[in-house]
């Protein structure tokens, strides 16, 4: 019991000492500190939103460049291919025949 009491007293003294040190060493009052932290968090949030918007714009530009490059490649290398979907249709029995010819492991 004596060890428990000593431990409890040491913990209480440590808590009181930390509390006193915090109160004496605090650069400003609690509400001012909370206000400063909130302002800092809002500023960080605005900065992050600005960075995300800039990244979104960059990704949009890259997407457009890729789309343009794909269109120009298609125009360059695939000019004679048909545009209608019926020309690309594959019958089920044709797929079955080709699958039977593939080697199996």
Secondary structure, DSSP 8 states (H G I E B T S, - for coil): -HHHHHHHHHHHHHHHHHHHHHHHH-SS-HHHHHHHHHHHHHHHHHHHHHHHHHHHHHHHHHHHHHHHHHHHHHHHH-TTS--SGGGG---HHHHHHHHHHS---
